[in-house]
Every structure is written in C-alpha cells, then in structure tokens.
Amino acid sequence: MSITVRAAEPEDSDAIWETMMQPLAQSGTLQIPLSSRETFRKRLAELPAGSHLLVAECDGKVVGNAGLIVETRHVRRKHVASFGISVHDAWQGRGVGTALISAAVDLADRWLNFTRLELTVFTDNTAAIALYKKFGFEIEGTHRAYAFRNGQFADVHSMARLKL
C-alpha cells in the first residue's frame, strides 16, 4: 500500500466530508454528525490566507486530511499554526496519520517557518496522543469540560510542538 500526501483540491471536499462523518473521526474531533457536504466545500474554499490543507491518498482514494491553519487576526502569532488531522475510520492504524503528520511537520519546519504547532486532543484518545508525541508534541495543559461529545462533556489536552 502506497500513501501519497498532497495539497487538497476543491474536488477533494466530498472525500473530506466522508472522512469527517465517520464515527471515530467525529468522536476525535469537534465535528458533528449530519453536517452537509456544502459545509466542507465552503471550508475548503475559505481557508484563512497562509493556511494549508493536505490530503492522504491510497490507491487513488482520499483517506485522510490534515491542516495547518494560521491565525490571521494577530500579527504577533505569525509563527504559530493550529494543527488538525482526521483519518477515515477504515484506514486508521495503517500509517496514514503518520504520513500526514510527517508531511505537515516538514512543510511547517522547512518551508513555512512555523516555530509553534498547536492542537487539542481528547484526553481519552491515547493513540492520537502517542502519535503526536512521536513527532515532538508535548502536553502543555488540560482543559476540563472543553467540548460536548456524545451526550457529555469531555476534557482535552493542549499539545504543542516547538522548533526554536
């Protein structure tokens, strides 16, 4: 199996929507069920300037995505990107997340000069936490009752990767 990571294109929005509608993707992100395809088309078309959305393809099918999203309102945070990732449920545990994070970190470090990548991850998502740690992300704190998920409030860790 070969994994190819590339920049997302407008025609990838349906595949990104499909990934984000998977039960594990919804449980591990802030996405909600029953979001429209149009919502994802619009998000892809309206990324903040300087942001980058990557997709992972296996056998010509988009099976995951990762974003480096920049804060455009605060000039003093130009060195920071928020990182997010999602892998289709059927493709989890097969190296897709590793390929996406590796490509995103390389882009951030060698081409975009981001010195801080930050993310939030649900505290019970041990596989994701281990993967982030593999790429140098560290837990900086915990936010209690951060998001409502599956009928109850859930905690998240704030994690960041610094390259100074």
Secondary structure, 3 states (H helix, E strand, C coil): CCEEEEECCHHHHHHHHHHHCCHHHHHHCCCCCCCCHHHHHHHHHCCCCCCEEEEEEECCEEEEEEEEEECCCCHHHCCEEEEEEEECHHHCCCCHHHHHHHHHHHHHHHHHCCCEEEEEEECCCHHHHHHHHHCCCEEEEEEEEEEEECCEEEEEEEEEEECC
